[in-house]
Amino acid sequence: MKVPLLDLKPQLESLHGEILEAVTRVVESTRYIMGPEIENLEKEIAEYCGTADAVGVSSGTDALLLSLMALDIGPGDLVLTTDFSFFATAGVISRLNATPVFLDIDPENWNLDPVQLEQKLESMSSDDRKRVKAIIVVHLYGQSAEMKPLLDCAEKYGIPVIEDAAQAIGAECRINGSPRKVGSMGTFGCFSFFPSKNLGGIGDGGIITVQDPELASVLRLKRVHGGEKKYYHRVIGGNFRLDPIQAAVIRVKLPHLNSWHRKRRENALYYNQLFEKAGLAPKVLTPPELHDSELNFPHIYNQYVIRAEQRDELREFLLESECATEVYYPVPFHLQECFSDLDCDAGSLKHSEHAANTVLALPIFPELTREMQDYLVDQIRLFYQNQ
């Protein structure tokens, strides 16, 4: 049996007519830059996430970059962030000639450890603390980070928080007893519409959620080269516009998002049951859920990520069995060659390094069949049985 990591065709087939109609609507409108599709999507995403506003942008990476630019982050500034995420989280900091400061993760959930954040800020000199201009928190794999202690720490030191929610639209946590969606708690929430995301387009795209109307205006200004009027530029910005075709497609998909979340959660629960029945612990550990089950979506499972002994050998075995998997991510930031000038030694962020050596993402897309899951887990059982 072939088990793909992701198959977008079933989703496309179910929405094929609506997507073609939406794309045709844009083509026939001749509004190919900005326009009503962008404006309507911004309102719909803001409503979905529980924020005052949202600003469509060209990609999830540019959502992060533009958020940093809106805070005027540049040379000499420090930005604290997790050591374990997709490269864009760290790359955008260096692109502005600021310096990323990598912090270790919680070994249980792989998100930024609030204790590490507090300890890092406490250990800094007052001069260095003044240089910290933002904290980027990542909601990895579709699960919200522990935002309450992270936000408390940020507020204590007066530092803006940027939520990298590229993998987690719709995921929730609880703040002071109330459910909150990711992207509604920090200064900015950054989302990606990359095709593999739970809410994916047919190309690149992204959006930034924001509560402060003044910051929303800054985002919109810098999204178009800093020009309020054509050819007159008050500030330096860039070309960060969202394509209206992508906006139109996302608008078709958004009403279905929660049902896709529920299906992914059902698939995750079934995996958990299969692994428990197979008795593979502690060789294989299933992903924990941090947040209480009374939330609608404590985890949206953009990825279903196990911890696996002999991870690389297992992955090769599964590949031979035609079961696709992926490693998100094989090298933590502090060991990437492009950050070698930061003098972070191997072993200095041990939980990130351990995660990089043990995590393995299994297929979790909504249309994944029970038969595929049965086969995949049985192949994992056979691998360890033969060791």
NORTA-V125711 format. One record per pair of residues at least 6 apart in sequence whose ideal C-beta (glycine too) atoms are under 6 Angstrom apart, sorted by the first residue. I is the first residue (numbers start at 0). J is the second residue. D is the distance in Angstrom with one decimal. If there is no record, write none. Layout:
# NORTA-V125711
I	J	D
I	J	D
This chain:
# NORTA-V125711
0	374	4.7
1	321	4.6
2	322	4.4
2	362	5.8
2	371	4.6
2	375	5.2
3	323	5.3
4	323	3.9
4	325	5.7
4	362	5.2
5	195	5.7
5	364	5.2
9	366	4.0
14	251	5.9
17	251	4.7
18	248	5.6
18	251	5.5
21	247	3.9
21	251	5.1
22	244	5.7
25	243	5.1
25	244	5.1
25	247	5.1
34	243	5.3
36	243	4.2
36	246	4.1
36	247	4.7
37	55	4.8
37	241	5.6
37	243	5.8
37	246	5.0
40	55	6.0
40	246	4.3
40	249	5.9
40	250	5.3
41	53	4.5
41	55	5.5
43	253	5.9
44	53	4.4
44	206	5.4
45	52	5.4
45	53	4.2
48	180	5.1
48	182	4.6
48	183	5.4
48	208	4.9
49	180	5.3
49	183	4.5
50	183	5.0
50	208	4.2
50	210	5.6
51	210	4.8
52	209	5.2
52	215	4.3
53	206	5.3
53	208	4.9
54	207	4.8
54	218	4.3
54	219	5.8
55	206	5.1
55	241	3.4
56	62	5.0
56	65	5.9
56	205	4.8
56	239	4.6
56	241	5.6
57	239	5.0
58	203	4.4
58	205	4.8
59	165	4.2
59	191	2.6
59	205	4.2
60	87	4.1
61	239	4.7
62	189	3.8
62	205	4.1
62	207	4.9
63	87	6.0
63	91	4.5
63	189	5.0
64	91	4.3
65	239	5.2
66	161	5.0
66	187	4.1
66	189	5.9
66	207	6.0
67	91	6.0
67	95	5.7
68	221	5.5
69	214	6.0
69	217	4.6
69	218	5.5
70	133	5.8
70	159	5.9
72	95	5.6
72	97	5.1
72	132	4.9
73	95	5.4
73	96	5.9
74	96	4.3
76	97	4.3
76	130	5.8
76	132	4.4
77	98	5.3
77	100	5.4
77	130	4.6
77	131	4.7
78	92	4.6
78	97	5.5
78	99	5.7
78	133	4.8
79	100	4.8
79	134	4.8
80	88	5.9
80	135	4.0
81	104	5.9
81	111	4.3
81	137	5.1
82	101	4.0
82	103	6.0
82	331	4.7
82	332	5.1
82	333	5.5
82	348	4.8
82	351	4.1
83	104	5.0
83	331	5.2
83	351	4.3
83	354	5.6
84	137	4.5
88	135	5.9
88	137	5.7
88	163	5.3
89	99	4.9
89	332	4.7
92	99	4.3
101	332	5.1
101	333	4.9
102	115	4.6
102	116	5.9
102	119	5.8
103	112	5.9
103	115	5.0
103	348	4.4
103	350	4.9
103	351	5.7
104	112	5.8
104	350	5.1
104	351	5.4
105	112	4.4
106	350	4.3
107	287	5.8
108	289	5.3
109	139	5.1
109	354	5.5
110	139	5.4
110	144	3.9
111	136	5.5
111	144	5.6
113	145	5.7
113	148	3.8
113	149	5.1
116	152	5.4
117	152	5.0
120	156	5.6
131	158	5.6
133	159	5.1
133	161	5.6
134	153	5.5
134	158	5.4
134	160	5.1
135	161	4.8
135	163	5.6
136	144	5.1
136	149	5.7
136	160	5.9
136	162	5.6
137	163	4.3
138	144	5.6
138	164	5.0
138	167	3.7
138	181	4.9
140	166	5.9
140	301	5.8
140	302	4.5
140	304	5.3
141	166	5.3
141	167	5.0
141	170	5.8
141	298	5.7
141	299	4.1
141	300	5.0
141	301	3.7
142	298	4.3
143	170	4.9
143	172	4.0
143	181	5.1
146	172	5.3
146	184	5.2
147	174	5.6
153	160	4.8
159	186	4.1
160	185	3.7
160	186	5.8
161	185	5.8
161	187	5.0
162	181	5.8
162	182	5.5
162	185	4.2
162	188	4.4
163	189	5.4
164	181	4.3
164	182	4.8
164	188	5.2
164	190	5.4
165	191	3.8
166	301	4.0
167	181	4.8
168	190	5.4
168	198	5.4
169	260	5.6
169	296	5.3
169	299	5.4
170	181	5.0
170	296	5.5
170	299	4.8
171	178	5.1
171	180	5.5
171	294	4.5
171	296	5.3
172	290	5.0
178	294	5.6
182	188	2.5
182	208	4.2
187	207	5.4
187	209	5.6
188	208	3.8
189	207	5.7
190	205	5.8
190	206	5.0
191	205	5.0
192	199	5.9
192	200	4.1
192	204	3.6
192	205	5.9
192	249	5.6
193	199	6.0
197	299	5.8
197	301	5.5
198	252	5.9
198	256	5.3
200	245	4.2
200	248	5.1
200	249	5.5
201	248	5.4
202	245	5.7
204	241	5.4
204	245	3.8
207	218	5.8
209	215	4.8
221	236	3.5
222	239	4.5
224	236	4.7
225	232	4.7
225	233	5.8
225	234	3.9
225	235	5.4
225	236	3.6
226	232	4.6
259	365	4.7
260	296	5.3
260	299	4.8
262	365	3.8
263	300	4.2
263	363	5.5
263	365	5.8
266	363	5.4
266	367	5.4
267	300	4.9
267	303	5.4
269	372	5.8
271	285	5.1
273	376	4.2
274	283	5.9
274	285	5.3
277	380	4.7
282	308	4.7
282	383	5.2
283	305	5.4
283	307	5.4
284	306	4.2
285	305	6.0
286	304	5.4
288	297	5.1
288	298	5.0
290	297	3.7
300	363	5.1
302	327	6.0
302	360	4.4
303	361	5.1
303	363	3.9
304	358	5.1
304	360	4.9
305	359	5.4
306	357	4.7
307	313	5.3
307	359	4.9
310	357	5.4
310	359	5.4
313	382	5.4
314	324	5.3
316	382	4.7
317	324	5.6
317	378	5.8
320	378	4.6
322	375	5.0
322	378	5.7
324	359	5.4
324	361	5.9
325	360	4.7
327	360	5.4
329	355	5.6
331	351	3.9
331	352	5.9
331	355	5.2
332	338	5.9
333	343	3.5
333	348	5.4
